[in-house]
């Protein structure tokens, strides 16, 4: 009763017989009926999230092999209704008369709410680092390198599975400009679609048309994602979001990010990523202006030279160099 009041659920596992004893509360946490569970360790591990199984098995082995008296592990269970559930398992090693470890008995409880808060804070820290890194990259002045770096940073530092940036061309079609992460031909499968004319309309085109983020928190269960679901799930995408950016008041492109887990795009993160997309749009506009200026500067037949206030030459075009017999160096 004390355990139930604390929402903790007792369990035990006998190593010799490979038999697990559960209470109904444990079965509910793991999403399996009491009758369907055969009590074997392998069956229990099959209910643990694949990314956590090795860690759970290692914790059990340490509890027995290392002479430890406690078992303590935090892990995920397989998603139920599209949502990942986190549990905390804690117990003690039971020894026989000879002092040899025979079993583990303990309790398990749901820590999903706490983990979601912790993970949300961690994601925000990562996203703030992404914003800072991308803004630093925008100062380098190479538009293609900047876009590639922005996608790479979103994947490597932001923890997204895939990121890409697309821009509308003169015919209103969305053209991918850069990408990073686990793409595996996904953009080729999606094809290049005209804004507002493709049927059905995808989230990226909708974000640009509506000039606001298009977020899918659960690809597997979102009806609006049905036409694209099979390809997305096959590539390991469980959530996605598209964030438009503008030029002269017109939405011209979008930053797109994909996550391995559903439910990762909370409102605060959406707003931050939307501001990041806006920063990317402004940086791209500035870089393109500089590139147009550089092209005019270099192609001019007249000699052009740029001085600092202290009369030091900081730049000169090819025509000026040719007139004076100097290399640019």
C-alpha positions in Angstrom: 0.0 0.0 0.0 2.9 2.4 0.8 4.4 1.6 -2.6 1.0 2.2 -4.3 0.6 5.5 -2.5 4.0 6.6 -3.8 3.1 5.3 -7.3 6.0 2.8 -7.1 5.4 -0.7 -8.3 7.3 -3.8 -6.8 9.0 -6.4 -9.0 11.6 -9.1 -8.6 13.8 -11.2 -10.9 15.2 -14.6 -9.9 18.5 -15.2 -11.7 18.5 -19.0 -11.3 15.0 -19.6 -12.6 15.0 -16.6 -14.9 11.6 -15.7 -13.5 10.3 -12.2 -13.1 7.4 -11.4 -10.8 5.5 -8.2 -11.5 2.6 -6.3 -10.0 -0.2 -5.0 -12.3 1.3 -1.5 -12.0 4.6 -2.7 -13.6 2.7 -4.3 -16.4 0.8 -1.1 -17.0 4.0 0.9 -17.1 5.5 -1.4 -19.7 2.3 -1.6 -21.8 1.8 -5.4 -21.5 -0.9 -7.5 -19.9 0.0 -9.8 -17.0 -1.0 -12.8 -18.9 1.1 -11.9 -22.0 4.3 -11.6 -20.1 6.2 -14.9 -19.5 8.5 -13.5 -16.9 11.8 -14.1 -18.7 14.6 -11.5 -18.7 14.7 -11.5 -22.5 11.0 -10.8 -22.6 11.5 -7.9 -20.2 14.4 -6.5 -22.3 12.2 -6.7 -25.4 9.9 -4.1 -23.8 12.8 -1.7 -23.1 13.5 0.9 -25.8 16.1 -0.5 -28.2 18.5 2.4 -27.5 18.5 1.6 -23.8 18.6 -2.2 -23.7 22.3 -2.5 -23.6 22.5 -0.1 -20.7 19.8 -1.9 -18.7 21.5 -5.3 -19.3 24.9 -3.8 -18.3 23.3 -2.5 -15.0 22.0 -5.9 -14.2 25.3 -7.5 -14.9 27.1 -5.0 -12.8 24.8 -5.6 -9.9 25.7 -9.3 -9.9 29.3 -9.4 -11.1 30.6 -6.4 -9.3 29.4 -7.4 -5.8 27.1 -4.3 -5.7 24.1 -4.4 -3.4 22.0 -2.0 -5.5 20.4 -1.9 -8.9 19.6 1.6 -10.2 18.7 2.5 -13.8 16.6 5.1 -15.7 15.4 4.1 -19.2 12.7 4.3 -21.7 10.1 1.7 -22.6 8.8 1.1 -26.1 6.5 4.0 -27.2 2.9 3.6 -26.4 0.4 5.6 -28.5 3.3 7.4 -30.0 4.7 8.7 -26.7 8.0 7.6 -25.2 7.6 6.7 -21.5 10.6 6.9 -19.0 10.8 4.8 -15.9 13.2 4.6 -12.9 14.0 1.1 -11.7 15.7 0.6 -8.4 16.4 -2.5 -6.3 18.7 -4.5 -4.2 20.6 -7.8 -4.9 19.4 -10.8 -2.9 22.1 -13.3 -1.9 21.9 -16.9 -0.9 23.3 -18.5 2.2 26.7 -18.7 0.6 26.7 -15.0 -0.2 26.2 -15.5 -3.9 23.9 -13.2 -5.7 20.6 -14.9 -6.6 18.0 -12.3 -7.4 17.1 -8.7 -7.6 14.0 -7.2 -6.0 12.9 -3.6 -6.2 10.4 -1.0 -7.5 9.8 0.9 -10.7 8.0 4.2 -11.2 7.1 6.6 -14.0 9.5 9.5 -14.4 8.3 10.7 -17.8 7.2 14.2 -16.6 10.5 14.9 -15.0 12.5 13.6 -17.9 10.5 15.6 -20.4 11.3 18.7 -18.4 15.0 17.8 -18.2 15.2 16.9 -21.9 13.3 20.1 -22.8 15.9 22.2 -21.0 18.7 20.2 -22.6 17.2 20.7 -26.0 16.9 24.5 -25.4 20.6 24.6 -24.4 21.5 22.8 -27.6 19.3 25.0 -29.7 20.8 28.2 -28.2 24.2 26.8 -29.0 23.0 26.1 -32.5 21.7 29.7 -33.0 25.1 31.1 -31.8 27.1 28.8 -34.0 25.0 29.5 -37.1 25.2 33.3 -36.5 28.9 33.0 -36.2 29.0 31.0 -39.4 27.0 33.7 -41.3 29.8 36.2 -40.9 32.1 34.1 -43.2 30.3 35.5 -46.3 30.0 32.4 -48.5 26.3 31.6 -49.1 26.6 27.9 -50.0 29.2 27.2 -47.3 27.0 29.0 -44.8 23.9 27.0 -45.7 25.8 23.7 -45.5 27.2 24.7 -42.2 23.8 25.8 -40.8 22.3 22.3 -41.7 25.4 20.5 -40.3 25.3 22.5 -37.0 21.5 21.8 -36.6 22.3 18.1 -36.9 25.5 17.8 -34.9 24.8 20.3 -32.2 21.0 20.4 -32.2 20.6 16.7 -32.1 18.2 16.5 -35.1 18.3 13.5 -37.4 18.1 15.5 -40.6 18.0 19.2 -41.6 17.7 20.9 -45.0 17.1 24.4 -46.4 15.0 25.0 -49.5 14.3 28.2 -51.4 11.7 29.1 -54.0 13.0 29.6 -57.5 11.8 32.0 -60.2 9.0 29.6 -61.2 7.7 29.2 -57.6 9.2 25.8 -57.2 11.0 24.8 -54.0 14.6 23.8 -54.6 16.8 22.2 -51.9 19.9 24.3 -51.3 21.7 22.4 -48.5 21.2 19.5 -46.2 22.9 17.4 -43.5 22.2 14.2 -41.5 20.4 11.0 -42.4 18.9 12.1 -45.8 19.4 8.7 -47.7 17.6 10.0 -50.8 14.6 11.5 -48.9 14.6 14.7 -50.8 14.7 12.9 -54.1 11.7 10.9 -53.0 9.8 14.0 -52.1 10.7 15.7 -55.4 10.7 19.5 -56.0 7.1 20.8 -55.8 5.6 24.1 -56.8 4.4 26.2 -54.0 0.6 26.0 -53.7 0.1 23.7 -56.6 1.2 20.3 -55.3 -1.6 18.0 -54.2 -1.4 17.0 -51.4 0.5 20.0 -50.0 3.5 19.1 -47.8 4.4 20.8 -44.5 7.3 22.8 -46.1 5.1 24.3 -48.8 2.4 25.0 -46.3 4.8 26.8 -44.0 6.0 29.1 -46.9 2.4 29.7 -48.1 1.1 30.5 -44.6 4.3 32.3 -43.5 4.3 30.4 -40.2 5.8 27.1 -38.9 4.3 23.8 -39.9 5.0 21.4 -37.1 4.2 17.7 -37.0 4.9 16.3 -33.5 4.0 12.7 -34.3 4.5 11.7 -37.9 3.1 8.2 -37.2 -0.3 9.4 -36.1 -0.8 12.9 -37.7 -3.5 12.6 -40.4 -2.1 15.6 -42.3 1.2 13.7 -42.8 -0.4 10.6 -44.3 0.8 11.1 -47.9 4.4 11.4 -46.7 4.3 9.1 -43.7 5.7 5.9 -45.2 8.8 7.6 -46.5 9.4 9.6 -43.4 9.1 6.6 -41.0 11.3 4.5 -43.2 14.0 7.2 -42.8 13.7 7.2 -39.0 11.8 10.5 -38.8 9.2 10.7 -36.0 8.6 14.4 -35.9 9.3 17.3 -38.3 9.0 21.1 -38.5 9.3 23.6 -41.3 10.2 27.2 -40.5 9.8 29.8 -43.3 12.1 32.7 -43.9 11.4 35.9 -45.9 13.0 38.4 -48.3 11.4 41.8 -48.8 8.3 40.7 -46.9 7.8 37.6 -49.0 8.3 34.1 -47.8 10.9 32.6 -50.1 12.2 29.5 -48.3 12.2 27.3 -45.2 14.5 25.6 -42.7 13.3 22.0 -42.2 14.3 19.8 -39.3 13.4 16.1 -38.5 13.7 14.4 -35.1 14.0 10.7 -34.2 11.4 11.0 -31.4 7.9 12.3 -31.4 6.8 15.3 -29.3 10.1 17.1 -29.3 8.8 20.4 -30.7 7.5 22.4 -27.7 6.3 26.0 -28.2 9.5 27.6 -26.8 11.6 25.5 -29.2 9.3 26.3 -32.1 9.7 30.0 -31.5 13.5 29.8 -31.2 13.8 27.7 -34.4 11.5 30.2 -36.2 13.7 33.0 -35.2 16.7 31.0 -36.3 15.1 30.5 -39.7 14.5 34.3 -39.9 18.2 34.8 -39.1 19.1 32.4 -41.8 17.0 34.4 -44.3 18.5 37.7 -43.3 22.1 36.3 -43.4 21.4 34.7 -46.8 20.0 38.1 -48.1 23.1 39.9 -46.8 25.5 37.4 -48.3 23.7 37.5 -51.7 23.9 41.3 -51.6 27.6 41.0 -50.9 28.1 38.5 -53.7 26.3 40.8 -56.2 28.5 43.7 -55.1 31.6 41.5 -55.4 30.6 40.4 -58.9 30.0 44.1 -60.0 33.3 45.1 -58.2 35.3 42.4 -60.1 33.7 42.8 -63.5 33.9 46.6 -63.6 36.1 47.9 -66.4 37.1 50.9 -64.3 39.6 50.6 -61.5 38.1 50.6 -58.1 40.0 50.8 -54.8 38.7 50.8 -51.2 40.5 52.8 -48.5 40.2 52.8 -44.7 40.0 56.1 -42.9 43.8 56.0 -42.3 44.4 55.8 -46.0 45.3 52.1 -46.0 44.1 50.2 -49.1 41.9 47.3 -48.0 40.7 46.1 -51.4 41.1 46.7 -55.1 39.5 45.2 -58.2 41.3 43.4 -61.0 41.1 46.4 -63.3 42.8 48.7 -60.7 45.5 46.1 -60.2 46.1 45.8 -63.9 46.4 49.5 -64.4 49.0 49.8 -61.6 50.9 46.7 -62.2 50.3 45.1 -58.8 48.8 41.8 -57.9 46.0 42.0 -55.4 48.3 40.5 -52.6 
